[in-house]
Every structure is written in C-alpha cells, then in structure tokens.
Amino acid sequence: MTPGDSPGDSIGAWLCQAGQVLRAAAIDQPRMEARWLLGHAMGATAETLLRDPRAAVPADAAARFTAMLARRARREPMAYITGQTGFWGLDLAVSPATLIPRADSEVLVEAALEHAPHAKRVLDLGTGTGCLLLAVLSGLPAATGVGIDINPAAAALARRNARALGLPACFLAGDWGMALSGGFDLVLANPPYIEAAAIAALVPEVGMYEPVAALDGGADGLGAYRAILADLPRLLAPGGIAVLGL
C-alpha cells in the first residue's frame, strides 16, 4: 500500500491490503494491528470498523493511515505511532524518549499497594512515562509523589501525564535519587536490566526504537541496581519499603 492508493476504497479493502503489508513485515497479528491503526487514523473503534466494512475511508484518514502503516511495517512500536498506551487502567502519553510501559510491570503496582497501603511520600526512580508512580498514586489518594528520570524529555512527558490524570506528582530530571534528600515511605524502580551486549539481539521494536538508556543495565545487567540499592538507606524513611522490578 502506498500514498498513491485510492483513498476512496472501503474500510474492508484498506484493512485487507494493510494486513498483507504487515504480514510481509513479520508482524505477529497483522489484521488486528491493521484495525487498531485504521481505527486510530479515523478516530473510531475497531468494533465500528467491523460493523460497516463497506463504508468509505475519508481521504484525510487514509493519508494518516498510510503513513502510520509504513511506520509499523518498519517495526516501529504501535505505542510510538499512536503516541499513547494503557497501564493499570490509565491512559498515558508515550514518546520515543521513554520505554513503553509493559503490562507485566503492573505486578510492581500490586506489590506497592499491598505492602505500603499507608504511604504518604512516594518516589519513582527512572520514571519514564510515570506509569508506576501514577498507577500507585491512583490507589493512594492521600499520597504525593516524585519521579526522577535522567532524560529531561521523559520527565516532561511524565509531568504531562500527571496533569492529564489529575494526580499529585512532580517530575525532575536527574541521575537516580542523587538530588533528593530522602524521607520517602515508598520507593519504586524498574531499572534497566539487559546486558549491554544483548541489546543488539532484541526484537526490532525494542532494540531499534526504545531508548538504549532505559534498556542497558551495563556489562552484567546489574549496574542500575547497584546504584539504587546503595542509595536506598538514605532515600527511605524509617519503616519505608522499596519495590523494584527484576
């Protein structure tokens, strides 16, 4: 499918062609992803598309869809193409400055809410989109949070997510917790753990597109853990706990 293809084709025709493009690019679920992309381009749900597959795709939506499809065929992650993802029931903005939140990281939120249900001050190290901190704050209405990320663009994006969700968090650019004085009841972190030499072998969506700094755990994958663990005694309030991804 190219920008020269007829934008007057039906939804069904566009989806059929797009599925073939994505299948050729070795996308695991080509038809489903084609529906997601076309739905995003048209501002419609996948269910709406399936309800009337003979309906025409407007020219402006067809142009958007064609551009998005080309990006996905190059194995760019869906979340970067749409600029959004879901985590813990929250809608979050995403950008190439941040790692894309993973559903399996929700176990950290579960652990934090279970073991620190009365936390008032929460710190998130390497916050990225702010997903962990914002998810925890959504379950702790009396708490406030601070998120730190070495990338100023990531901190700015997390700040935007907090504002959109109306959650009481501030986000700073910095190297782990070095600029903070401590006194936190709960410290969250899901640091990079992939050995540096293994990054090149990751699937293209990860190795080619996600920020290396959010993936690279050093020669043995444990560099970030050493830095965080050394600083926890200073960062935690008496009786505070830390929840780290492994």
C-alpha positions as CSV (number, residue, x, y, z in Angstrom):
1,M,0.0,0.0,0.0
2,T,1.4,3.4,-1.0
3,P,0.2,7.0,-0.7
4,G,-1.0,6.7,-4.3
5,D,-3.6,4.0,-3.5
6,S,-7.2,5.2,-3.8
7,P,-8.4,6.8,-0.5
8,G,-12.0,6.0,-1.7
9,D,-11.5,2.3,-1.0
10,S,-13.7,0.8,1.6
11,I,-12.7,0.1,5.2
12,G,-12.6,-3.6,4.3
13,A,-10.4,-3.1,1.3
14,W,-7.9,-0.9,3.3
15,L,-7.8,-3.5,6.1
16,C,-7.2,-6.3,3.7
17,Q,-4.3,-4.5,2.0
18,A,-2.9,-3.4,5.3
19,G,-3.0,-6.9,6.7
20,Q,-0.9,-8.1,3.8
21,V,1.6,-5.3,4.3
22,L,2.0,-6.1,8.0
23,R,2.2,-9.8,7.4
24,A,5.0,-9.3,4.9
25,A,6.8,-7.3,7.7
26,A,6.5,-10.3,10.0
27,I,4.1,-8.6,12.4
28,D,2.6,-11.2,14.7
29,Q,-1.1,-10.1,14.5
30,P,-1.3,-8.2,11.2
31,R,-5.1,-8.0,10.8
32,M,-5.7,-6.9,14.4
33,E,-2.9,-4.3,14.2
34,A,-4.3,-3.0,10.9
35,R,-7.7,-2.5,12.6
36,W,-6.0,-0.6,15.5
37,L,-4.1,1.7,13.1
38,L,-7.1,2.4,10.9
39,G,-9.3,3.0,13.9
40,H,-6.8,5.5,15.3
41,A,-6.5,7.2,11.9
42,M,-10.3,7.5,11.6
43,G,-11.0,8.2,15.3
44,A,-13.1,5.1,15.5
45,T,-13.0,1.8,17.4
46,A,-12.1,-1.4,15.8
47,E,-15.6,-2.6,16.5
48,T,-17.0,0.3,14.5
49,L,-14.8,-0.6,11.5
50,L,-16.0,-4.2,11.6
51,R,-19.6,-3.1,11.8
52,D,-19.6,-1.4,8.4
53,P,-16.6,-2.7,6.3
54,R,-18.1,-1.3,3.1
55,A,-18.0,2.3,4.4
56,A,-15.5,4.6,2.7
57,V,-12.3,5.8,4.4
58,P,-12.1,9.6,4.2
59,A,-9.1,11.0,2.3
60,D,-7.5,12.6,5.3
61,A,-7.8,9.4,7.4
62,A,-6.5,7.4,4.5
63,A,-3.4,9.6,4.3
64,R,-2.8,9.3,8.1
65,F,-3.3,5.5,7.9
66,T,-0.9,5.1,5.1
67,A,1.8,7.0,7.0
68,M,1.2,5.0,10.2
69,L,1.2,1.7,8.3
70,A,4.6,2.5,6.8
71,R,6.0,3.1,10.2
72,R,4.6,-0.1,11.6
73,A,5.9,-2.0,8.7
74,R,9.4,-0.7,9.7
75,R,8.7,-2.4,13.1
76,E,8.2,0.9,15.0
77,P,6.2,0.1,18.1
78,M,2.5,0.8,18.0
79,A,2.6,2.9,21.1
80,Y,5.1,5.3,19.5
81,I,3.0,5.5,16.3
82,T,-0.2,6.4,18.2
83,G,1.5,8.3,21.0
84,Q,-0.4,6.5,23.7
85,T,-0.8,3.3,25.7
86,G,-2.7,1.9,28.6
87,F,-1.3,0.9,32.0
88,W,-3.2,-0.1,35.2
89,G,-6.4,1.3,33.6
90,L,-4.7,4.7,33.0
91,D,-4.3,6.3,29.5
92,L,-0.8,7.5,29.1
93,A,1.1,9.6,26.5
94,V,4.2,7.8,25.2
95,S,7.2,9.0,23.2
96,P,10.5,7.7,21.9
97,A,12.1,9.4,25.0
98,T,10.5,6.7,27.2
99,L,10.3,3.0,27.5
100,I,6.8,1.7,26.6
101,P,5.0,0.5,29.8
102,R,4.6,-3.2,30.0
103,A,1.6,-5.0,31.4
104,D,3.8,-7.3,33.4
105,S,5.1,-4.3,35.3
106,E,1.7,-3.9,36.9
107,V,2.8,-6.5,39.4
108,L,5.0,-3.8,41.0
109,V,2.0,-1.6,41.4
110,E,0.1,-4.5,43.1
111,A,3.1,-5.1,45.4
112,A,3.4,-1.5,46.3
113,L,-0.3,-1.1,47.2
114,E,-0.3,-4.3,49.2
115,H,2.8,-3.7,51.2
116,A,2.7,0.1,51.6
117,P,-1.1,1.0,51.7
118,H,-0.5,4.0,54.0
119,A,2.5,5.5,52.2
120,K,2.3,9.3,52.0
121,R,5.5,10.1,50.1
122,V,6.4,8.0,47.0
123,L,9.5,8.2,44.9
124,D,9.8,6.6,41.4
125,L,13.4,6.2,40.1
126,G,13.8,6.1,36.3
127,T,10.2,7.1,35.9
128,G,9.9,7.2,32.1
129,T,6.2,7.9,31.4
130,G,5.5,8.0,35.1
131,C,3.4,4.8,34.8
132,L,4.4,3.2,38.1
133,L,4.2,6.3,40.2
134,L,0.9,7.4,38.7
135,A,-0.7,4.0,39.0
136,V,0.3,3.8,42.6
137,L,-0.9,7.3,43.3
138,S,-4.3,6.4,41.7
139,G,-4.6,3.8,44.5
140,L,-3.3,6.0,47.4
141,P,-5.4,9.1,47.4
142,A,-3.6,10.6,50.4
143,A,-0.1,10.3,48.9
144,T,2.0,12.6,46.8
145,G,4.9,11.5,44.5
146,V,8.2,12.5,43.0
147,G,9.5,10.9,39.8
148,I,13.1,11.1,38.6
149,D,14.4,10.4,35.1
150,I,17.8,11.1,33.6
151,N,16.2,12.2,30.4
152,P,14.5,15.7,30.7
153,A,12.1,14.8,27.8
154,A,10.9,11.8,29.8
155,A,10.4,13.9,32.9
156,A,8.4,16.4,30.9
157,L,6.2,13.7,29.4
158,A,5.5,12.2,32.8
159,R,4.6,15.6,34.0
160,R,2.1,15.9,31.2
161,N,0.6,12.5,32.1
162,A,0.2,13.6,35.7
163,R,-1.6,16.7,34.8
164,A,-3.9,14.9,32.4
165,L,-4.8,12.4,35.2
166,G,-5.0,15.0,37.9
167,L,-2.6,13.2,40.1
168,P,-0.3,14.9,42.7
169,A,3.2,14.2,41.3
170,C,6.2,16.3,40.3
171,F,8.9,15.1,37.9
172,L,12.5,16.0,37.8
173,A,15.5,15.3,35.6
174,G,18.3,13.7,37.5
175,D,20.5,10.6,38.0
176,W,18.5,8.2,40.1
177,G,17.9,9.7,43.6
178,M,21.1,11.7,44.0
179,A,19.5,15.1,44.1
180,L,16.9,14.2,46.7
181,S,17.1,14.4,50.5
182,G,15.1,11.3,51.3
183,G,12.3,10.6,53.7
184,F,10.1,8.5,51.3
185,D,7.7,5.9,52.6
186,L,7.8,4.0,49.3
187,V,10.5,3.9,46.6
188,L,9.6,2.4,43.2
189,A,12.1,1.4,40.5
190,N,12.0,-0.7,37.4
191,P,15.6,-0.2,36.3
192,P,17.3,-1.4,33.1
193,Y,18.5,-5.0,33.5
194,I,19.5,-6.1,30.0
195,E,23.2,-6.8,29.5
196,A,24.7,-4.3,27.1
197,A,25.9,-6.9,24.7
198,A,22.5,-8.4,24.4
199,I,20.6,-5.3,23.2
200,A,21.5,-5.8,19.6
201,A,19.7,-9.1,19.6
202,L,16.4,-7.8,20.9
203,V,13.3,-7.7,18.7
204,P,13.3,-4.7,16.4
205,E,10.5,-2.9,18.2
206,V,12.7,-2.8,21.3
207,G,16.3,-2.8,20.1
208,M,15.8,-0.4,17.3
209,Y,13.3,2.0,18.8
210,E,13.2,2.1,22.6
211,P,15.8,4.3,24.4
212,V,19.0,2.5,25.0
213,A,19.5,4.2,28.4
214,A,16.2,2.6,29.5
215,L,17.4,-0.9,28.5
216,D,21.1,-1.0,29.1
217,G,22.0,-2.5,32.5
218,G,25.7,-2.5,31.9
219,A,28.0,-5.4,31.3
220,D,26.2,-7.8,33.7
221,G,22.8,-6.1,33.7
222,L,23.1,-5.1,37.3
223,G,24.7,-1.6,37.1
224,A,21.5,0.3,37.9
225,Y,20.5,-2.0,40.8
226,R,23.9,-1.4,42.5
227,A,23.4,2.4,42.3
228,I,19.8,2.2,43.6
229,L,20.5,-0.2,46.4
230,A,23.4,1.8,47.7
231,D,21.2,4.9,47.9
232,L,18.1,3.3,49.4
233,P,19.1,3.7,53.1
234,R,19.3,7.5,52.5
235,L,16.1,7.7,50.5
236,L,13.8,5.7,52.7
237,A,12.0,7.0,55.7
238,P,12.1,4.7,58.8
239,G,9.9,1.8,58.1
240,G,9.7,2.6,54.4
241,I,9.9,0.0,51.7
242,A,11.3,-0.3,48.2
243,V,9.6,-2.2,45.3
244,L,12.0,-3.0,42.5
245,G,11.4,-4.8,39.2
246,L,13.7,-7.8,38.5
